[in-house]
Amino acid sequence: MTTGFRGRARAFHEAIQRAFLNDWDPIGVRGIAEAHDEYDSYVPTIYKMLISRKPRYELFDYLWWLETQHMGLTGDRQATERFAERSMQIPDEIEGAAISNPRRLVTKYDFNVLERRAQELIDSGRPHDAIKIYLFMADGDQSLDAGYLGMRIGECYERMGDLHAAKYWYGRSVEENPVVRTSCVEARERLKDVNIDDLI
């Protein structure tokens, strides 16, 4: 059903994974085959930033935080700036591949278009329909794009007043990316009194 969207997302993820290892690799695992997944948990966040066309400084800030705070390294600012610049080229490379070989990568469903439409539905008081778009975007991806889609679904359910569902989806988001999804940690705390005591 979502071959085009998922194919495009997969191409992005693979390109970012390669770039992490070949163009940055701050902890030096390039030569260790069994550690090539070391950076995989950061890929979905970079993917979201790239397809949203975030400015280079925002990408750099995130990478610098990863390197110096999350990984606890001293950090090589110039190398990280170069990697941020290199990463900014990935969307054009992916889109170029789609144009030169359209059978390889179909872009019927564009992340940005779907995201904007979901936000329009939320703004117009239709969060229940926005959820359908977010579930469509997930398309069986158990990680829910490193928690991003789980967060958005949780927000929709909270708007609808279904706090049990909201708490669940915020929890899914935290499970996938507890470091980045701090707003979901706060949401879980806000909904900590939501329980099933009245049912048992």
N, C-alpha and C positions, 0 to 999 in steps of 0.2 A: 504493500500500500504506500509506504513512504520511502520507496527505494531511492528516489532522487535526493530527498533531504538527508536520509541516513548515509547515502553514498558520499555526499558532499561533506557531511560531518566526519565521516571516517577518514576521508582524504585529508581534512584539516588536522585531525588528531594524529594521524601517522606522520604528517609533515612536521608538526610541533614536536612529537617524540624524537624524530631524527635530529631536529635542530637542537633540542636539549642536549643530546649526546655529542653531536658533531661540532656544534658551534658555541657551546657554553660549558656544560659539565663541570660545575663548580666543585664537586666533591671527588671528581676524578674516577668515574666508574666506566669510562668508555671501553677500556680494555678488559673488563670483567663481564663476560657474557651473562652470567646468572644475575647480575645487578643492573641489567639494562632497563628494568622496570622501575628503577629508583625514583624517577621523576614523574611517573605516570599520573600520580594523584594531583599534580599541578596542571596537567594538560588541559582539562576542561575549563579551568578559569582563564587560561591564556586564550583558549579557543573563543570563549564568550567575549573577551576583550577585543580580539581581532575582528570577529564578524560584526561587532558593534562599532568598529572603527574608532575605538578609544584612542586618544592622542598618545604619542610616544612617551611623554613624561609619566602618564598614568601606568603604562606598561612597565616602564623602568622602576617606578616607585614600588610596584608589586614585586618585581623580580629582586629588587634590592632588599625589600622586607623579607622575602623568602631566604635570600642568601645570608643576611646578617642577623635576622631575628629568629626565623623559623629553623634554619639549618645551624645557626650559631657560628657561622664562619666570619672571619675578619672582613672578607669581601674584596673584590677587585672591581672598583667602580668603572674603570675604563672598559674592562671586558664585559661587564654587565650592560653598559651603555651600547657597546657594539652588538651585543646579543639582542637588546631591545630593538635596535635599528634593523637587524637581520630579521627579527620576527615580524616586523611591520611589512616585510615584503611577501610574506606567506600568502595573504589573501589574493594578491595579484597573480602569484604563481598558480594557485588553485583555480582561479577563474580563467587564467590563460589556458590551463590544461582542459577546462571544460569547453572553451571555444575551439581549440585545435582538435579536440577529440570528443565531440558531444555525446557519442555513444558510451564513452567511458564514465562521464559524470553528468547526470541529468539534474538540473536545478529547478524542478517544478515548484518545490516548496522551499522558500528562502527563510532562514531563521529570523532575519530582521523583519520581514513582512508578517510572519506569524506572530512574532513578539509584539509588533505594533498593533495588530488586530486584536490580540488578547487584551492589551492595555485599553484599547478603545471600548471593548466589551465591558471591562471592569469599570471604566469611567462612566459608562452609560447604564450602570446598575445591573449588568448581566454577568456576574462572576461565575455563575453556573455554566455559561457557555464558554467563558474563558478557560475553565478547567478542561473542557473537551479539547481545546487547542493544545494546552500544555501536555495532556495525556497523549495526544497525537504526536507531539514533538518527542516525547520520551520513547514511544514506539518500541517497548520491550527493553529499553536500556535500563538495567537494574540500578545503575549508579545515578540515574536521573540527572545526568550532566553535572556530576560532582555536587549534587544537592541543590543546584539552582532551581530546577523545575519543581522539586519538592517544596522549596521555600515559596515559590509562586502559587502552587496549589494550596499550601497551607494558608497563605494570605487570602486566597479566594474563599476558602471555607470559613475563615474567621469573619470575613465580610458578610457571609451568608448566615452567620450565627451558629454554624455547626462546629462547636468548639472541640468536640471529641475528635472529629476528622481533622480539624486544624492542628490539634496537638500531635496527632499521629504523623501528619505530613511534615510538620516542623521537626519532629524527631527523626524522620527518615533523612531529612536534609542534614541534620547534625551528625548522624551516623556516617554519612558519606564525606563530609568535609567540616569537622568540628572547629578547625582553626579559622577558616574563612567565613563560615556561616554563623557569626557571632549574633546576628540579629535573631536567628532561630533559637539560639540558646536563651536569649532574653525572652523570646516568645514562649518557650517552654516554661520558663520561670513564671511568666505572667499567667499562664494557664495551669499552674501546678495544682490548683484546687479542683480542676475538672476531673471527675472520677465517675464511677458507676455505683456509688454507695446507695443511690435511690433505687437501684434495680435489684439489689441483692439483700 
